[in-house]
C-alpha cells in the first residue's frame, strides 16, 4: 500500500512539475486559445492579380486541376477571360479563406467561380488545416479573427473535454510538440554520431529511398477490400453540410454577385456509377438538391465514361491526354449551363 501511495505521489509531482515547466521551455502561454494563432498579415497577391487581369471566370482547386485543366484551352473554348488558382494539398478551408480575403475582395470580382473537388472533400472541413506545412498555407490567407475557420476546421473536431485539456494542461496541449522533439532526437542523433549525417543529409537520403519510383505499384482501379472508404457517416451530406464551409462559400459568392459552379472530379478508384456505394450516390444526389435550391450550379464528372483509366497518372491526377479531355468536358458543360 505504501509503495502504491509513494508511486502515486511521485507521478503527481512529475505531472505538476512538467505542466509548470513546459510553458517556459516551449515559450507558450497557458491557458491558451484553441486552434492555431494566425498572423494579422494576409497575402493579397491573388486579389491584385484578379484586379490586374480582370477575369470573368476563375478556376479554383488543388493539384488535381494543376494537371487536369488546360487554362488556355478552356479560355479559348468558353470565350471568357479566365484565371486558374491551383494549390497542391489544399481543401475547402483554404478555398473559403481565399474567397473571403482575395476573390470576393477584388474590384471587380469575377462573374463565375468554378471550384473543383474530389469525393466528399467539400464536407470535410478538417482536411488540409493541420501540420506545419498546411498551417503555413492557411496563415497566408487567414486574418486574426477567423471564428468560422476555427469553429469548423478545429474546434468542432474535438470533444469538449479534450478542448478543455488542450487549453489548460500544457502536458496535454503540447503533446504533439513533445512527440516531435522525441522523434527527432531518436531519428537524427545516431546517424549524426556514426556518420556525421545531419538533418538535411538524412532527410535527403530518406526522400531518395522512399521515392514513389521505389514503391510497389498498386492497382488503383481496385478499392481496398479491407475497408470501405465510400460508406458511413462521412458520406451523409445532409448531416455534414452545415458544419462545412459550403454554406459560407455560397454566402460570400452571393453577396458579391458571383455565380458559383462546383465541379466534381473523377477518382480512378471509382470509374463508373456501378462502382459507387449507395451512400455515395445518395451523397451526391443530396448535394445536387442542396446546390440547386440555392441557385448554385453543379457539374458532375465523377462517372464520366470518356475519362478512361489510362488517362490517370495516379488515383487523382490526369495525364496530358486526360487533361485535354477533361478541359473540353468542363468547358462544354460550363457553356451549356450559363446560357
N, C-alpha and C positions, 0 to 999 in steps of 0.2 A: 504493500500500500504506500509505504514511504517512497519507494522507487517511482511509482506512478505519479505521486504528487510532485516529487523533485523534477521528473521529466516534464510534467505539465508546466511547472514554473519556469523551467529553462526555455521551453518553446514559447511561452508567453513573453518572456524577457527578450528573446531574439525577435519575436514578432513586433514588439513595441519599438525596439531599437531600429530595426530595418525601416519601419514606417516613419520614424523620426529622422533617420539618416538619408534616405533616398531623395527627398525633395532637394536637399542641399547638394548632394552629389550629382544629381542629374539636372540641376538648375531648373526645377519646375515648382510651381506654387500649388498648394492644396489648402482648401478644396478647390478643384479646378472645373472649368466648364467642360461639358461633354462635347465630344467631336473635336476636330482639328480647329486651330485658330488661324483664320485666313488674314493675310495682309490687306491693307487698305488700297494698295496699288492694283489696278485692274488693267489687263492688256487690251488695248483698243485697236490693235493692228488691223483686225478684220473689219471693224467699223470704218476705219479710214479707207481700206481697200474698197469696201462697198460704195462709199461716197465718191471715190475716185472713178470706179468703173461703172457705177450706176446700173447694175444688172437687174433684169426683170425677173430672173429665176436664179435661185441658189440651191445647190445640191449639198446636203449635209449628211455626214456619216462617218464611219471609221475606215479602216484599211480595206474593207470589202469593196467600197466604191473607188478607193485609190487605184485598184487594179481592175475594177469592174465597170467603170463608166468613163468613156472617152468624151471629155468635155467639148472638144472641138467638133466632133461628130454630132453630139447631142444638140449643140447650139445651131449647127447647120440644119439639122432636121426640124427643129421646132421654130426656127426663125426668130428666136428671142435671145438677147444678150444674157449670158449665164456665167456664174462662178461656181467653183466646186471647193468646198471645205471638207477635207477628209483627215481625221486624226486617229492614227492607229491606237487601238486599245480603249478608245472612249466609248461611252454608252450614254444612256438617257440623261444622267445628271449633268454631264459636260455639255450636251446639246442644249439642255434647258438653260444653263448658265450663259452659253454663247448667244442664244436667242435673246436673253434678257439684257446682257451687257453690250453686245455688239450689233446683232442683226436688227432687232427692233429699235435700237437707239440710233441707227443710221438715218441720214436725211438725204434723199428719200429712202425708205425701206424697199425691199424687193416686192414685186407683186405676188410671187409664188415662192414657197419654200418647200422643197422636197426632202423629207427625212427618210433615210434608208435604214432598215432594221432587219435583224435576223431572229427568227424564232420568237420567243416571248420576252425579248430584251426590253421592250417598252414598259413592261410591268415588273421589272426587276431594278428598282432604284438604287439598290446597294451595289450594283456592278460598276467597276471602274472608279471607285472612290477611295479604296483603302490601299495602304502601302505607299512608300516614299515617292515612287515614280508617278502613280496616279494622283496623289495628293498635290504634287508639284504642278501637274496639269490643271487640276481643279482650281488651285490657288491663283493661276494666271487670269482666270475669268470670273473669279468669285470676289465679292466685296466683303466687308467686315460683318454686315448684318444679313446673313443668309439663313433666315429662320426656316424657310421651306426646305432648303437643301439639308440642313442639319436634321430637321424633323423626319424627312422621308428617307434620306440616304444613310443616316447614322442612328438617331435615337430610336426610331421605330423598329430597328432590327434587334434590339436587345431588351431583355426583361427589366422591369423597374428595379428589382433588387440588384441586378448587375449594373444598372446605371448609377445607383447609389454607391456601390462599391468602387466603381470606376472613378467617381468624382471625389470620394472621401478617403479611400485607403491607397496610399502610394504603392504598396507592395502588390496590390491587385491592379491598379490602374497602369502601372509601368511594367507589367509582366512581359509584354512583347519586347520592350526595350531591353529588359534584363535577359530575356531569351536570346536576343540578337547578340548581345555582348558575350554571353557564354558560348554561343555557336561560333562566333568569330574567333574567340580565343582558342577553341578546340580545332577549328578549321585551319587557321593561319600560323599558329605558333610552331608546330612540329616541322612543317615544310621549310620555314624560315631558318630554324635552328639546324636542320640537317643539310639543306641545300641552298641556303641563302635566297630562297624563293619568297619574295614579299607578296603582298596582297594582289598587286597588279599582275605579277608573274603567275600566281596560282589561278586567278580568275581567267586569265587568258588561256592557260592550259586546260582548264575545265570547259571553257567555251569551245575550244577546238576538239576536245574529246567527245563532248556530248552534243556536237552539232547535229542538225537534222539529217544531214547526209549519212551519219553513222548509225542512225536509228533503224530498227527493223520496220519496213514498210507495212502499214496495216491496210486492210481493205475498208476504206472509209465509206464505202457504199452500204456496209452492213452495220446495223445498230449493235450496241453492246448487249449481249444476251444476259449478262449478269444483272443489269439494272435497266429500268425503263425510264429514260430521261424525258419521255414525251407524255407522261401522265402524272396525275397527282395535283396537289394544291398549287403548284407553280403554274398550272395551266387553267386556273379558274379566273378568267378575265374579270368577270363582274365583281368578284371578291377582292381583286387586287388593284383595280384601276384607280380608285380614289386615293390610294396611298402611293400612287406612281406620279411621275412628272407629266404624264399625258394631259390631265386637266389644266395644268399650269401653262404648258406649251400652247394649248388651244386658246387659253385666255390671252396670252401675250400676243399671239398672232391676230386674234380678233380685234384687240384694242388698236392695232396698227393697220388694220385692213389688209393683212397678208393672208392669202389663200394657202392653207396648209395642205400638203399632199404626203401621206405616208406610203412608203413603197416597201413591200415585203420582199426580201431577197430569198434566194433558193439555198437550201442546205443540201449538200451532196449525200448526206445520210438519209434524206427523205426525198426521194426522187419523184414519187408520184403520189396521188391522193390516196391510193391504196396503202402506201407506207405510213400514212399519218394515223395516229391513235384517235380514238373517239374524243378524247379530251382536247387534242389539238384542233380537230375540226370544229368543235363547239367553241373553243377559244377564239378562233379567227372569225367565226360567224358572229359571236358576241362583239368582237372588236369592230367588225364591219357595221353592225347595227348602231353601236355607240358613236362611231365617227359620222355615220350618215345623219343621225339625229342632231348633230352639232355642225352640219354643213362642212365637214372635213372630207376631203377626197382621199380615196384609197385605191392603190394599185397592188394587186397580189400576183407575184410570180413564183410563189412557193411550189407550185405544181407544174410550172411551165415546161411542156414537153420538148421545146426546141433547145432548151438548156440541157444538153446531154452530159453524161458522166465524164466523157473525155475532154470536156471544156473546163474542168476544175483542176486547179493546181493542188488543192487540198480540200478540206471539208467546206471551206467558205469562199476561198479566193478563186476568181476566174482566170483562165489563160487569156492570151491576146485574142484568140478566136472567140472565146466566150464573152469577152468584153464587147466585141463588135455586135454580137447577137443581143446581149443584154441592153446595150445602149440604144439600139434600134427599137427594142421592145418597149423600153421606158419612154422613149421619145414618141412613139406611136400611141401608147396608152395615154400619156400626158396630153398630147394634142387632142385626142378624142374626147377627153373628159372636161376640157376647159372651153370647148366650143359652145 
